[in-house]
Amino acid sequence: MTTMTTTTPPVPPEKTIRYANRNSPERVQEDAVDEQLKKWFLFTPEELLNLSNHLLKQMQKGLEEHGCLIQMLPTFIEKFPTGKEQQDCIAVDLGGTNLRVMHVKLTGKNGEYITGATRKKKIPRKAQIGTHRDLFGLVAEEIGELLKDANLVPVVEGAAATGAGAAAAAPVGGGFLGNTNNENDAFDNNVSKTDHVNMNDPAGPAFSKIGSSPNYVKNETVSLSETPTPVTQPPKNPLTSLPPSATTTRQRTNSYPLGFTFSFPLHQTALGSGLLTNWAKGFCATGVVGEDVCELLENELKARNIPVTVQALINDTAGALMSGTLKEPDSCAVGVIIGTGTNCAYLERVDRIHKLHLEVESGAAAGAKGATSFSLAECFSSCWEPTVGSFFRTVIPGICGASASSSLMSSSSGEAGAESTVAGGSSSSSSTARINKEAKNHLHHNLMCINCECGAFTDTGLRRTKMDEDLDAESSNAGAQHIEKMIAGHYLGELVFRTLVELQESGMAFVEAKEHGLLFSDHPHTVFETHMMASTVASPYNDGRGVLRQIFGPATWDRKMSSGTTSNADNASRRDILTLFKVCSVISGRSAMMAAVMIVSMVRQILSGQPERKEIVIPVDGTVYKSFPKYKERLNDHLMSLVQAAPDIPKDIVVVLKDACEDGSCIGAAAVLAAACREDNS
């Protein structure tokens, strides 16, 4: 068995701040802190394998029926990229932290691709917690700006174009794909980067802690230079027309194809349609749960006369997986995200997705009998309501084909309306029940990409600390996503801060700071972001000290910690820095352990149905995985241990962790769109 991963440069050695005298009171205190942290956050190999066993059972149950803890959502991706696809399109990645819009060209040469105009923007808190129009209006506006930046559509000044103005704004004679005189979108990386000003958080302290998003990399908006250099010979586009697409019934003539990566749980009813089952990562925008996110986006695009149609919808984990298949179509079988949130996707045999079979059978029976409903599934979305100081929970019945009318089954057009009542009296689109019709056309295929939504996993063996439980209670999705809250960057920094409070209040650490009036509990609204953890682990003495000074205020920390003798103050400061370093290390280590549990469960599930595989390549994306010091190595070590310990994994299997390609979610969306349009004999 072999595991591999991309390595990061070693962390520079720091000053030693451990005491040599093992009998000193300070060293005894250190050891007590070590033992407590191990008790709270570390798991034995046996515990980790047991968690994998339980997760595997939940995954298999999720393939059998709807409404399970692990949703195991079919993506309807059953034509996978091979690296030979040729496609020009727009790709959108709506993630937990950032929004990216990109012009992508797949060349068809061994998975090579070129990115053109690109826009990146941190999603304002107002859009995360506002209405569906706030969120999808933001996406539509960024798409419109990209079209202008790349000169893909004439700019209509003034109010929204109508009539002749709208016609002028639409692409003519091939437009986007046929324009070979496009100076601004020459795919020459002629871009400039400017800082993006963050909006103030309108939600106040209730959101400023749990709702804040980690930012490891400086937030940027990427757009074309205001004074692009003209090109003498405009680049020729080898694709002069868009291949025919049958990914969705929502098609508009003279519109640009778009691949949409939506990084939240989706119940997909077709490749180009999907309903949000529940929010995660601190989002709780209203009017989205139970609705088709593609239609919500297209409504905002139409309102702005932006000629773009969503042709493919995927989750970010599926995006990471599909971007990997561009280069390694035969071995890439799992995609993983470890960033603001966490999740896995993998390739499953269609004949083992039993709920697809059941829906076809029940759909046919319901059509014959004139029944008006199928099996019910309840999906929950929790949302903090600051005006009343409590959580508002919605229950969405019937989104898994639940309240489809019998007319859908007999409709010749396949688009007969079927309304499904959701919380608040709203109704979902007719795409709700389309899965029963679509499923019939997929059962003969071999594999389908499954979006696991395994961040929802919980189990009695998933030991949660008081800090975990308190964070969960104050989060925007209380009672859900327990393993995600142990792994994802959205929560790790807050867990560190709550652990510091607990250690100080119990008298185990930060004793001198407490004696000087420096109390973590006096700063309940401190936003301890995950990038602060990363800097502390990378450089404990320099950056760790800076983190503590930032929490209490540099002047206050320096003044109070310098009282008394200089040597005592320096020793106290060093002890506090060491404790902070240990807390950051052990919590990030637990994150890697839990991520390894998820990944090894994917490997075991794949091999149980595809034992002929000898190699499984796993592209991993996300800022925690790519940017947190030593995270890749720790994840790889834990995964290797679990792969070797699992009794159902052959000893000669090769499991390879690798970095997902840059902008993997966008590239994956483009690849899925291109694969769906590909004409082959499969």
N, C-alpha and C positions, 0 to 999 in steps of 0.2 A: 504494500500500500504506500502510495506517495501522495503527499500534499505539498503544494507550492503556493507561494504568494509573492507579490511584489514587495520589496523591502524598502524601508525608509532609512535615511541617514541616522546613525546612532545618536542618542541624546548625549550632549556634552556632559562630562563628569562635573558634579557640583561639590561645593564645600561639604566636608563631613561634619554633621551636626549631631551625631550619636555620641553618647557619653561612654567613655572607656570603662569606668568603674561600674560593674554590674550591680553592686550593692548600694549605690547612691540612691537617694530618694527620687531623684529625677529619672534615673534609669528604671526604677521600679514602676514609676508612673507611666513611662513609655511602654513598658511591657504590658501593663494593664490595658492601655489604649489599644495596643496591637491585638490582644486577645478579644477585646470587645468588638473591634472592627471585623475580625475573622468570624466571630459568632454571628454578627449581623449580616454580613455580605458574602461570605465565601461558601461555596458548595463543594461537596466531595464528588469525585468522578462517578460514584454509584448514584448519588442524588441526581446528577445531571443526566445520566443514562435513563434513570427512572422517569424523569420529566420528559425525555424524548419518547419513551414508551407511551406515556399518557397523551402527549401531543399527537403522536401517530394515530392513536385510536380516535381522537377528536377529528383529525383530518379525514380519516376513512368514514367516519359518521357523516361529516359534511359532504362527502361525495354521494352519500346515500339519499339525503333528504335536506330540505330547506329548514331554515330557522335554527340552525345549529350554532354552537359557540364559535367554531372555526367555519366560516361561511363557504370556503372552497368555491369561489365564483367562476363559472365558465366565462371565458373571454371571447369565444367564437373566433379566436385566432387559430386557424387550422391550416393555413398556408404560411409557412415560415420562410423568412429571408434566406437566400442561398448565396448572396454576394454578387449575383448576376443581374439584379434589378436595376433598371434605369428609371429615374423619376425626378421630376422637379416638383416641389411642394412647399407649403408653409407648415411648420411644426410649432406647437405650443406646449409648454410644460408648466402646468399650474401645480406647484409644489406646496410644501408646508411653510416655506419661508419666502421663496422667490418665484416670480413669474418670468418665464423666458419665452420669447417669440423669435423664430429663426427661419430664414430661407435656406432650404437644404436641397442639394442635388446629389443623388446617388448615380455614380458613373457606370455601374455594371461591371467594373473591373475588380474582381476579388474583394468586394465589400468596400471599396474606396468611396468616399463621399467628400463633398466640398460644402462648406457653410458660407453663406453670403451675409446679407444684412442681419444683424442680431440685436435684439433689445432685451435687457435684463433689468428687472425692477423688484425691489423688496415689496411684498404685499402689505399695504397699510392695514393697521388693525381695524380701521373703519370698514374696510372691505371684508375682513375675516368675520366680523360679528354683525355686519349690517344686513341688508336685504340681498336677494339674489341679483337684483339689478345693480347694486353697488359692486358686487364681485364680478359678475360676468360683463357688466359695462366696462369695468377696468380692463378686462381681457380684450374685449372688442376694440377699445380705444388703442391699446398697444398694437393690435393687429393692423388697425388702420394706419397708425404711425409707421409701422414697418413697411407697408405698401408704399407710403410716401417716400420714406428714406431710400428704399430700393428702386424707386421709380417704376414700380410695378403697375401703377394705376394713376391716371391723371388726377391731380388734386382739385377738388371742387371747393372753392372758397365760399365762405359765408355759411348760411344755414344749411341744414340737411338737404341734399339734392332731391328733387322730385321731377317727374316728367322728363323734359329734355335734359335737365341737369343730371338726372340719374342715368339716363342713357349715355351721356358723355362720360360719366364716371365708370361705366362698365367696360370691360376689356373688349377690344374690337380686333378682328383679324388675328386671333391667337393671343393677343395681349401679353399677359404674363409669360406664357411659354413661347410665343412666337416673336417676341421683341429681341432682336439681335443687336439693336443699337442702344442697349442699356448700359450707360456709362457708370451709373451709380452702383449697379449690382454686378460688378465684374468678378466677384469671388476672388478679389485680390487682397483680402484682409485690410482694405483701406478703411479702417474704423478708428474712431477715437473714443476714449473712455472718460466719462465725467462722473463726478460724485452725484449720488442721488440723495436728496434731502428727505429724511424720514418724516412721516406725519406723526404728530403727537398722538399718543394712545388716548382715545376718548373714553375708555372704560374705567379709568382710575385705578386705584390700588388693587381692586379685586382682580384685575386682569394683568397688572404690570408685572406680577411675579410669575404665575403659571402661564399666562397668555403670551409672554414675551418669547420671541423666536431667537435661537442662537445664530450667530453670524461669525463664522470662522474666517471668512474672506471678506475683505473690504467690499461693501455693497456698491455696486456700480450699475449705471445705465449705459448700455453699449449702443451707439448709434453711428450712422455714417458721418464722416467729417462734413462740416458745413461748407467747405471748399474742396470738394473732391478733385483729384487730378484727372483731367480728361485723358481718355485713352485714344491713341491714334487708330488702332485696329480693334474695334469692339470684339469681345469674345463671342465665338459662335456657340450657340446652344445646340447640342446634338439632338435634343428632344424638341421637336417642333409641334407636337400635339400630345395631349394627355391620353394615355391608354384608357380604354373603356373601363368604367368602374361599376360594380354592382354591390358596393359595400353597404349601401343604405338606400332607402326609398326617398330620402330627402335630398334630391339632386336639383341643382339649378343650372341652367345653361349659362355659358360664359362666366363661370365662377371658378375661382382658384381652389384646388383641393387642399384640405388641411388635415393633418394628423394631430390629434388632441390627446396629450397625456394628462390625466386627471388623477392626482395622487391620493385618492380617498376611496373608501369601499364602494364598489359599483356592482349592481346587479345588471349585467349586460343582457339585452334582448336581441342584439345583433351586433355586428362589428362596429356599426356606426351609431349605435344607440345604447344608452345605459342610464339606470336610475341610481341615484345616491341612496345607499342604505342607511348610513349614519355618518355623522361628522367625526373627525379625529384631529389631533395635533393642535387643539385649541380653537379650531374653527367652529362657528355655530351660526352662520348666515341663514336667515330665514327664507322660506319658500324654495328650498333646494331638496331637502330630504324627500324621497319618493318621487322626484321629478327627473325627467330626462335632461341631463346636463348638456347634451348636444343641442337640444332644442332651446334651452335657456340661452346658450351662447349664440345660436343662430338668430334668435329673436333680437338680441342686442346688435348683432351685425347688420340685420335687415333695417333696424331702426336708424342706423347710421349709413345706410346704403353702401356697405362694404361688401364687395362681390367675392365672398369666401363661403365655402360649404364644407362642413365637417364630414369627412369620408371614413375616418377610422378613429376609434376611441380606445385608449388603453390606459392601464394603471402604470405607475412609474416602475414598479418591479417588473412588469411585463416588458416595459421599455428597455430596462437594463438587460433582460434576457434576450430580447429580439435584436438589440444592437450587437450582442455577442455572437448571435448566429450569422451575422453578416460575414464575419471572419472565420468562425468555426461552426459551420452548420451541422456537422455530424456529432460533435461532442458537447456543445453548449446546451445545458438542460435545466439550469436553475438560475434565477436572477434574484438578487438580494439588494435591499435598500437599508442602510444604517446611517440615517441622517437625522433630520428633524423628527421623523417618525421611523418606523421599521416595518418590514413586510418581506414576504418571499413569493415568488411565482415559479412554477416548474411545468414540465411537459408531462401530461398524463394520457394514458390510453383512453380513448373515447368510450370504449366498451366498459370501462370501470367507473365512468361518471354516471352512476345509476339513476340519479335524479333527472338527467336528460331523458333517459328511456321512460321513466315513470311519467314525465310530463307529456311525452308523445302519446303514451297509452291513455293517460287520463284525459288528455285533450281530445283525442278521438272519441273516447267514450262520452265525454261531456257534449261534444258536438252531435253525437247520435241521439242522445237523450234530451238535448235542449237544456242541459244544466247551465246554471249561471255562475258557478264558482268551482275552483279547484282547491288544492291544499293551501292552507293559509300559512303565512310566515310573518312573524312580528319582528320588526327592526326598530331599534331604539336610537334616539338621538337626544343627548343631554345638553342643555345650554344654560349657562349662568345668566340669571336675569338681575342686573344690578339695581333696578328700581325697587325690587322687592327683597333683594338679598337672599335669593334661594335659586335652586336649579329648576328649570322648566323642562319636562321630559315629554317628548312626543312619541306616540306609538303609530307606526305605519303598517297597517295590515295589507296583505294582498299584493305586495309588489313583485312576488315571484310567480306571476301568472295567476294571481289569486282571484280577481273578480272580473274575469274576462267573460264577455257575453258570448252566447253560442253563435251569434252572427259572425263573429270573427272566424270561426272554423269553416264557415261555408262561404265566406266572402270571396268572390272571384278576384278582386284586386289585392286581397291580402292586407288591406289597410282599414278594414272596418273598425269603427270606433268602439272602444271598450274602456269605460271609465272606472277607476278604482278610487274609492273615497279614502282620503288621508286626513291626518289630524288637522283641525282647523277648517274642515269643510272643503279643502282644495281637492282637485282630482288630477290624477296623472294622465299622461298621454296614452294614445292607443297602442304605443309600442310596449306597454306593460305586458300584454299577453302574446306578443309576437314570438316569444321564445318557443311556444308550442309548435308553431309553423316552421321556424328556423331550425329547430332541433332535428326535424325529420331529414333535413338536408345534410346533416353533419355526422350522422351515426356511422356511415360507412368509412369515414376517415380514421386514420390510425391514432393520431395524437392531437391534443388540444392544449393550449396554454391555460393553466389554472391560476387565478389570483387567490392565494390562500387567505389573506387577511389574518395571518397567524399572530399578529400583535394583540389580538383579543384573547389569547390563551391565558387561562388561569387554572390553578390546581392547588390542592392542599399541600403538595410538595413544593410549591412555589413560595418559599418562606418570605413573608413580607414583614418588614420592620414597622415600628411605630411611625417612622418618617415616611415610609411608603404609603401607609394608610392615611396619614394626615394630608399628604400631597394629593392622593387620589380623591379625598373628600372635597378638596378645594379646586380640583381641576374642572375643565369644561365638559368632561365626560365621566363624571364620578361613577365608580362601580364597574368600569369597563377598561379594556386595553391594559390589563395588569402587567403582562410581560413587556409590552411596549414601553411602559413607564419605568421599567428597569433597564431598558436598552437605549432609548432614543435621546438624541441631543436636546429635544424640547424639554426634557425633565431632569437630566443628569445634574445640571448646575443647581437647580432648586433642591435636589436631594442632598447635595453636598452642604448647602447652607443649613438645611434642617438638621443634618447630622452634627454640624458645628455647634448649633444651639443645644442639642441634646447632650453632647459631651461636656459643654461648659456648665449647663444647669445641673448635671449629675456630679460635678466636681472632679471629673476625670481628666480634664484638659483645660487650657486657657485660664488657669487658676490665677496667675499673676495679672493677666489682663482684667479679670473680674475684680480683683482687689483694687485695681486702678480705675474702676468704673467703666471698663470697656466691655459691654454686654451685647452679644449678638441679638438677643431677644429685644433689645431696644431699637433694632433696625428691621422690623418685620417686613418692610416694603423693599428691602434690598433686592435688586435684580442680579442674582449671581448666575451669570450666563455660562454656558458650557465652554466657551472659548477661554474663560478665566481658569477653568479646570485644566484645559490643555496647556496654557502657558505655565501654570504652576507645576505640572508634571514635567514639562520640558526644561524648566529652569527654576527649581524650588527656591533657592535662596534669593535670587534677584526678583523674579516675577511673583513668587509666593509672598514675599514681603510687600510688594506693591499691591497685591490683591487685598491683604489685610489692611493696609493703609487706605485703600479705596473704600472698603466697607465702613470704617470708622471715621474717615476723613484724615488726610495726611497730617494736618497740623495737630489734631487731637491725638492721634496715635503716637506721633513723635514726642509730644509734650508729656503725655502720661506714662509712656513706656520708658522715658529717659529719667524719670524721677528715681531717687535712690542712687546707689552706686552704679557707675557705668557698666561694670562687668555683670552685675546682676540683671540689669535691664537688657543687656545684649544676650545673655543666656536665656532669659525669658522669651525674648523675641525669637531666638533660634528654635526653642522648643515649640513655640506656636507655629512657626513656619513648617517644622517637621511634621507636626500633627496635621496641618492643612494638606501637606504633600501626601501623607498616608491616606487621608480620607479621599482625596481626589483619585489616587491610584487604585484603592480598593473598590470604589464605586464604578470606575471605568472598567476595572477588571471583571466585576460582576456583569457589566453590560456585555463584555466579550464572551463570558460564559453562556449567558442566555442566548446570545446570537448564535453561538455554536450549537446549542440545543435545537434551535429552529432549523439551521442549515442541515445538520445531520439527519433530522427527521425528513427533510426533503429528499436527501440521498437515499434513505432507507425506503421511502415510498416509491421512488423511481425504480430502484432495483427489484422491488417486489413484483413489479409488473413488466420490467424490461431487463431481465437478468443477463441479456446478451451484451449489455454495455460494459466496456472495459475502462472507459474514461468519462468522467463528468467534469466539465468545465463550468465554473460558477463566477460570472462577472458580478462584482459588488460595487455599488455606488453609494454616495452619501458622504456628508462632511465628517461625520464621526469616524467612519472607516478610513477615509482618505487623508484626514488632517490631524486626527488625535494621535499624539506621540505613542508609539509602540502598540497601537491598537491592532494593526494588521498582524503583527507577530503573535500577540496574545490570542487573538481569535484563531489564527492558524494552529497554534499549539493546542488549544482546547478542542478544536475540531479534529485534529489528528488523533488525540487521545480518545475521543468518542468514536471515531471511525474504527479504530483498532479494537475498542471494547465492545462495539455492537455485534451481537452474535449473527445477525442476518446480513452483514456486509462482507463480501468475499475479501480475502486478504490481499489479492492481487489487483484490486480496484485502484485506479488512479483518480484522486480528487484534487482539482486544481482551483485555488482561489486566485482571482485576477482582478485588477482594476477595470471597472467598466470604462468604456471610452468617454472622453470628454463630452459633456452634454448628451450623455447616453439616453436620457429619457426622450429628448427631441429626436435624436437619430433613430431610436427605436420606433417612435411613432411614424416617422417617414418610412422606415423599413417595412413596417406592417402594412402601411397604405400601399407601398409599391408591390409587396408580395401579393396582396389581395387583387391588384390589377394585373398581375403577371399571367400571361397566357401560357400554360404548359399542359402536359398530359396527366397531371396528378388528379 
